[in-house]
Amino acid sequence: MKKFILVITIMITFFNLSFGQKKAKGFVYFGPAAYVPVKGGNPLIGGSFGFGAYQGLGSLGVSTDILSLRNSGMYANIYGDLRVKFKPSGPSPFVLFQPGFVLRNHSTGISQSTFTERGNLYVSGGIGFTTLLPKVGLTFQLKYSMISIKYISLTNGVVKSSTISRPGFVGLSFGAAF
């Protein structure tokens, strides 16, 4: 927990230093995304979209991933996108931290029972690389994500069990940045 607080403090310091100096520039990116479970299972495949502002070494934005699980509906991860670049301009690697939540509401009925999956928390951290040309750029990111889903079992309208799963995923996304 102390390491987590230290990392957040360092990132906030970078953002305060970079956003407090000059006018921020905006960005928008979109592209494909895939999340592969660490402990087996089916991957989540879909697209990623985000926007935000950057200045100096810091970037702050909002992003979403719309993902599909084979024969099991959609996931929507909505999260803050905090990045720290290693170079203020041009091609640069970056580290990222993405806290947010998952939107999910999928039900399956078996006999007199209904099993419902509901979204919960989303946390991700990773690395990336961005190339910025005068008008267009490319972005690539590799991250480890924790997607928390709440499972509820209802039998004849009565809650029988409730558990929370926090599977780990390795996420990969890339796309165009404007």
N, C-alpha and C positions, 0 to 999 in steps of 0.2 A: 504494500500500500504506500509506503514511503517513497519507493521508486516511481510509482505512478504519479504521486503528487509532485515530485521533483521534475519529471518530464513535462507535466502540464505547466508548471511554473516557468520552466525554460521556454516553452513554446509561447506562452502569454507574453513573456518579456520580449522575445523576438518580434511578435506582432505589434506590441506597443512601440518598440523602437522604429519599426519600418513604417507603420501606418501614421505615426505622429509627425513624420518629416515632410512628405510631399503629397500631392494629389494622387489617389489610387487609380489604377487602370482596371478595366473590367475584362472578364473572359467568359466564354461559353464553350463547352465541349460536349460531344456525343460520340457514341460508338458501341461496339459489342462488348458484352461482359460474360464471364463464366465463373462459377464458384464450384470447386471440386471438394467433396467432403474428405477430411483427413482420415477418418476411420471407415472408409468404404461407403457404398450407397450411390445413388444417382446424382449426377451433377445438376446444378441450377444454371440454366442458359437463358440469356436475354440481352437487354441493352442497358446502357448507362447514359445519363444526362446530368449535366451540372452547370452552374454558373457562379460567379463570384468576383472578387476584386483582389488584385495583388499590388504590392508596392515593396520595393526593396527586396528583401529576402522572404517576406511573409505573404501568405495568401489565405483568404477566408471566403468560404462559399457554402452553398447548399447543393446537394446532389441526390439523385435517386437512381436505383437500379430496379428495373422491372424484369423479374426472372420467372421462368417456368420450370416446374418439376414434372417430369414425364408422368402423365396420367393422374396428376394430383394438384392441378390448379396453379395459381400465381402467387408470387411473393413480391412485395414492394418495400424495398429498403429505402428509407428517407433519413438523411444524415447531414450533419455539419461536416464541411470539408476543410480541415486545417492543414496547411502545408508550409514547410520551411525549405526554401531552395538553398543550394550551396553557392550559387553565383547569382548576382543581381540581374544579369541580362544574358541573352543568348541561350544556347543549349545548356541544360543544367539538370543534375539529379536532385531529387527532393525526398524528404521523409513526410509521412502523412499520418494524421490521426483523425478518425471519423466516428464520432459518437452519434447515435440516433435511435430509430425504432423501426420495427417491421410491421407492415400491414398485411394481415393474413386472416382469412375467414373461410375455412374449407370444412365442410361437414360430410361425413360418410355414415350411411344408415345400414345397420346389420340387425335384422330381426326387430326387436323392440328397443334397441339401443341406438343412440346417435353419438358418434365420436367427432368432436369439433376441435380444429386447430385454430388458435388465435395468435396473432402477432404479439411481440413483446419488445425486448431490447436488442439493439445492434451496436456492436463496437468493433472497430477495425483499426489496424495499424500496419504500416508497410513502407515501401520505397517506390520511387517512380523516376521517370525521366521525361523531360519535356524539351522540345525543340521549337523555338519561336522564330518564324520568318517575319518579314515586315507586316503581312496581313493574316497569315495562316500558320498554325503550328500543329505538331503531333504530340500526343501525350500517351504514356504507357505507365501502368502501375501494377505492382504485385503486392498483395496484402494478405494478412491472416485475419479472418473475420469470425466473430462469435455471433451467431444468430439465435436468439432465444425465442422458442415457440412454446406456448402453453397448450397442453392437451387436456380436454375435458370430456368425460364420458357421462352421458345422460341416459338413464333408463327410466322410461315412463315419466319423464319430466324431473327426475330426482338426480342430483349430481352424485355419481358413484366414486369418481376419482379425479384428481387434478394433479398433473405433474408438469414440470418445466424442463425442457431439454435445451441444452446449450451446445449444439454441435460446432466443431471447428471447421472452417472452410479456408482453402487457399483460393483467393480471388485474383482474377486476371482481367484487366480491361485496357483497351487502347482506343484512340479515336482522334478526331480532328478538333483542334482548339482554335477559337477565333478571338 
